[in-house]
Amino acid sequence: MISARENISDNTSGILVKGVLESMVKYYLAELSQKIRRGIEINAQKCLANGSNPGLGYKVDYERRYYLDEERSGGETVADIICDLNRRKLTTSLGNPFNKTASTVF
């Protein structure tokens, strides 16, 4: 690790300081990762969007809550949509027929 702001000497005490700083960075990143995962889990339990694509047939309101996209869903089940897409010979982005795990058109 090289820091432009820290004046770390090359002697024995510099080795100690460098090791402490590296450990602090690792701890900070691990703690940040844990907090982010916890936030995502809490949002999922509350049915709140985390900023990703809400999925086919859903939209997200100003409070980040999911709701049914009436215009696009039409009340059809996932199985009905898959059958319709395959009947029309539409394929996934990889050129494969649709199934329950492949749900993107483009």
N, C-alpha and C positions, 0 to 999 in steps of 0.2 A: 504494500500500500504506500503510495506517495501522495503527500498532501502539500498543496501550495501554501496553505495557511499555517501549518504547524512547522515549527523549527525544531525538528527532531535530529539530535546528534547521532553519530555513528558509534558512540561508545556503549558501554554496558547498560547505562540508564536509558539510552535511546531505544535499545532493544526492548526493554521493559515497557516503555511508553508506547511504542509501536504495537506491541502485543495487546496492551490494554485497549488501545483505540480500535484495533481489529476486532477484539471480542465485543466491544460496545456496539460496533456496526452490525455484527452478526446477531447480537441480542435484539437490537432495534428492528432489524428486518424480520426476524422470527416472530417478534411480538406484533408487528404490523400485519404480517400474514395471518396470524391468529385472530386479530381484531376484524380484519376484512372478512374472513370466513365466518366468524360469528355474526357479523352484520348481514351477510348474505343469507345465512340460516334463519335469522330473526325475520328478515323481509319475506322469506319463503313461507314461514309459519303464518305471517299476517297477510299472505297473498299479495304482496307488494312487488312491483317490478324493480329489477336491479339495473335497468338501462339496456338490456339486450332486447332482441326481437321478441315480441310477445307471443308469436306463434300464429299459425294459420287460423283465422276465424275470431281472433281476439284483438282488442285495442287496449291502450292504457290511458286513464283519465289524468287530470291535473294533479290528483292526489296520489298518483302512481299505482292506482288500483286497476286490476284487469276487469274488462267487461266484454261481453259478446259483441262482435261486429256483425250486426244484423244484416247489413248489405252484402257481406261476403260469405257469411256462414249459411244462411237460409235454413237453419234448423237441421241440417244433415249431419249424420254421424260421421266419424272418421272413416269407418268402413265404406259408407256410401260414397264419400268423396274419393277414396282410393279406387273404388270400382269405376266411378265416372271418369277419373283421369286416365286409367288404364284402357277403358273402353274407347276413349278419344285418342288413344295411342300417344299420349303425352308421356314424357320421360323425366327422370330426375336430372340433376346437373351432371351426373355421371353417365347418362344415357340408359339407365336401367328403369324397369317398370316400378311403379310406386308400391310400397308396402308400409306397414305401420312404423317402421324405423326410418324410412326415406320420405321426408315430407317437404322437400323443396322442389319447386318447378324449374327454377333457373339457376 
